[in-house]
Amino acid sequence: MSAFCEASMSSTSVKLISEWFVKPIGDVSPEPIHFTPFELPWLNVNYSQKGLLFAKPPLSENQHFSMTTFLNDLKHSLSATLTHFYPLAARFTTRKQETPPSYVIYLDPANTPGVKFVYANADVTLSDILNPPHVPLLVHSFFDLNEAISHDAHTLPVLSIQVTELVDGIFIGGSVNHMVADGTSFWHFMATWSEVFRSGGEYKGSISRPPVLERWVLDGSDRVISIPYTHPDQFIERLPIPTFKERIFGFSSTAVSKLKAKANSECTTQKISSLQAVTALLWRCITRARRTPHDRETRCSLMVSARARLNPPLSDDYFGNPVQFVIGKATAGDLLAHGLGWAAFRLHEAVINHNEKAVKEGVESWIRSRLIYKFSQFSDPNAVHVGSSPRFDMYGCEFGLGKAVAARSGCTNKRDGKITMFPGRESGGSMELEVCLFPEYMKNIECDGELMSALATN
């Protein structure tokens, strides 16, 4: 366990009460699910951790909320949901090949121990989570599998759900193997689980959005892809998680609209999106907070889905991790000397240029090398990294508790300069940005005039 996660655990009163493994109802397809070039490079990536914070239902003379009943209903509906999303209940398997010496790693539905389901208790309130200026370390202990990387799914669950009961609230946190599901697929699963839960005894085996489990394969390439290694030690890397501060910056729909209008006006265009405008603002503010030398290159990377970029496009219900990164680049001097629109247009160009040709070229390039990424090779103290999306319908997942009061993430896949995007609870285009920075940089950004001015329009 890293020093960072040890600190988070020791500073909490979270107690493990019980745990179960939940399997799909009935039989599932035993056919192996082979990973694609979108997914195989990420054997070293940590599990993705996202969750929702709910208020407990109010008690009345005629209504008493039972945590035991709630947990049983969650487990039953989870089992039914896994009948459709059965890859989440499986494990990885490795098959060694002698000629040439290599590995084939795949998801094996025939090996289905199930999804881990954890019930925990924390003697804290909603206000203890929501009111501090920085995200409490406590939140990180609302998730399981903090140290796991994708390759660990040979022995660890692909998905772990932790339900943490607070004094006046409930947190439902999911830790999912990032090779198996990206954000689009994870929130598709969560929405379906909530749908099945709310149906109660009316669930008859069908769901509104069945996942598409057939794998995408590049024309002319093999469905089964081997990687050129003979032992995991040749490619596995585990990195410690540094200490940093996390803060949620909330942008109302009005603030987002004004930033988008400002960026487009400065560039005499209407092409810049809300997401690009808000990201550009944070790119500038983080670069300024770091006091990056003006001649140093700074990068802003955004994770994008390849679904709509392919022809024919993949369905939004395609279940997997078809994501790639696009990168905006500039020297710190140019980034800060020009306005918001200039920075936003750098990001806009990076996004629109990542078309089908670029997607397939990236896939073909990886197939030629078949290397597993080591994140120490991508260390860049001047970079900003953006993950998740405000377009995910997180607040549509209610589980009979009403609309969540907040969305949060765990301690994994974070570094200085990491931005995690959430939709704002008020909807209508609002956004919440979880920003991770070293303590000295967080102190600087909290005094940044450009950021404070944008937030003041909320």
SULSUL-V533297 format. One record per residue. SS is DSSP state (~ for helix, > for strand, _ for the rest). NEAR is the number of other ideal C-beta (glycine too) atoms within 8 Angstrom. Layout:
SS & NEAR
SS & NEAR
This chain:
_ & 6
_ & 9
~ & 8
~ & 11
~ & 13
~ & 9
~ & 10
~ & 13
~ & 11
~ & 6
_ & 8
_ & 11
_ & 6
_ & 12
> & 7
> & 8
> & 6
> & 6
> & 8
> & 7
> & 10
> & 12
_ & 11
_ & 11
_ & 7
_ & 5
_ & 2
_ & 10
_ & 5
_ & 5
_ & 5
_ & 9
> & 12
> & 11
_ & 10
_ & 12
_ & 11
_ & 12
_ & 11
~ & 15
~ & 9
~ & 11
_ & 13
_ & 14
_ & 11
> & 10
_ & 13
> & 14
> & 15
> & 14
> & 15
> & 13
> & 14
> & 13
> & 9
_ & 10
_ & 8
_ & 5
_ & 6
> & 5
_ & 3
_ & 3
> & 8
_ & 4
_ & 8
_ & 6
~ & 7
~ & 6
~ & 7
~ & 11
~ & 10
~ & 8
~ & 11
~ & 14
~ & 11
~ & 8
~ & 13
~ & 13
~ & 12
~ & 11
~ & 13
~ & 16
_ & 12
_ & 9
_ & 12
~ & 13
~ & 12
~ & 13
~ & 17
_ & 13
> & 13
> & 12
> & 11
> & 8
> & 8
> & 8
> & 10
_ & 4
_ & 4
_ & 5
_ & 8
> & 11
> & 11
> & 12
> & 12
> & 12
> & 14
> & 11
_ & 15
_ & 6
_ & 8
_ & 12
_ & 8
_ & 11
> & 15
> & 13
> & 14
> & 12
> & 12
> & 13
> & 9
_ & 14
_ & 5
_ & 10
_ & 9
~ & 11
~ & 6
~ & 10
~ & 17
~ & 9
_ & 5
_ & 8
_ & 3
_ & 8
_ & 10
_ & 9
~ & 10
~ & 14
~ & 10
~ & 12
~ & 11
~ & 15
_ & 15
_ & 10
_ & 11
_ & 14
_ & 9
_ & 12
> & 12
~ & 14
~ & 11
~ & 8
~ & 14
~ & 9
_ & 5
_ & 8
_ & 12
_ & 15
> & 14
> & 13
> & 15
> & 16
> & 14
> & 12
> & 9
_ & 13
_ & 6
_ & 7
> & 13
> & 12
> & 15
> & 12
> & 17
> & 14
> & 17
> & 13
_ & 12
_ & 14
_ & 12
_ & 15
_ & 14
_ & 13
~ & 11
~ & 10
~ & 14
~ & 13
~ & 13
~ & 13
~ & 14
~ & 11
~ & 12
~ & 15
~ & 13
~ & 12
~ & 10
~ & 12
~ & 12
~ & 9
~ & 9
~ & 7
~ & 4
~ & 5
_ & 9
_ & 4
_ & 5
_ & 3
_ & 9
_ & 4
_ & 8
_ & 6
_ & 13
> & 9
_ & 7
_ & 4
_ & 9
_ & 11
_ & 8
_ & 10
_ & 4
_ & 3
_ & 10
_ & 5
_ & 7
_ & 7
_ & 14
_ & 9
> & 12
_ & 7
_ & 10
_ & 7
_ & 5
~ & 7
~ & 5
~ & 7
_ & 12
_ & 10
_ & 8
_ & 6
_ & 6
_ & 6
_ & 10
_ & 8
_ & 7
_ & 12
> & 9
> & 10
> & 11
> & 9
> & 10
> & 11
> & 15
_ & 11
~ & 11
~ & 8
~ & 13
~ & 15
~ & 10
~ & 10
~ & 15
~ & 12
~ & 8
~ & 11
~ & 16
~ & 14
~ & 8
~ & 10
_ & 12
_ & 5
_ & 7
_ & 4
_ & 8
_ & 14
_ & 8
~ & 11
~ & 11
~ & 13
~ & 17
~ & 13
~ & 14
~ & 15
~ & 14
~ & 14
~ & 15
~ & 13
~ & 12
~ & 14
~ & 14
~ & 12
~ & 12
~ & 10
_ & 6
_ & 9
_ & 6
_ & 8
_ & 6
_ & 9
> & 8
> & 15
> & 11
> & 16
> & 12
> & 13
> & 9
> & 11
> & 9
_ & 12
~ & 12
~ & 7
~ & 12
_ & 11
_ & 4
_ & 4
_ & 8
_ & 12
_ & 7
_ & 7
_ & 9
> & 12
_ & 12
_ & 13
_ & 12
_ & 12
> & 10
> & 10
> & 8
> & 11
> & 9
> & 14
> & 8
> & 10
> & 10
~ & 15
~ & 8
~ & 9
~ & 14
~ & 10
~ & 5
_ & 8
_ & 6
~ & 14
~ & 14
~ & 12
~ & 16
~ & 15
~ & 12
~ & 13
~ & 15
~ & 12
~ & 9
~ & 12
~ & 11
~ & 8
_ & 8
_ & 11
_ & 8
~ & 8
~ & 6
~ & 10
~ & 13
~ & 9
~ & 8
~ & 9
~ & 12
~ & 9
~ & 8
~ & 12
~ & 11
~ & 6
~ & 6
_ & 10
_ & 7
_ & 10
_ & 10
_ & 8
~ & 10
~ & 7
~ & 6
~ & 6
_ & 6
_ & 6
_ & 6
_ & 11
> & 10
> & 13
> & 10
> & 10
> & 10
> & 9
_ & 7
_ & 11
_ & 6
_ & 11
_ & 9
~ & 13
~ & 12
~ & 7
_ & 13
_ & 11
_ & 11
_ & 7
_ & 10
_ & 6
_ & 6
_ & 13
_ & 10
> & 9
> & 13
> & 15
> & 10
_ & 14
_ & 11
_ & 12
_ & 8
_ & 11
_ & 8
_ & 10
_ & 10
> & 11
> & 14
> & 11
> & 13
> & 13
> & 14
_ & 15
_ & 11
_ & 7
_ & 9
_ & 6
_ & 9
_ & 16
> & 15
> & 15
> & 14
> & 14
> & 14
> & 13
> & 13
_ & 10
~ & 9
~ & 6
~ & 12
~ & 15
~ & 8
~ & 12
~ & 14
_ & 7
_ & 7
_ & 11
~ & 6
~ & 11
~ & 12
~ & 9
~ & 8
~ & 12
~ & 11
_ & 6
_ & 9
_ & 8
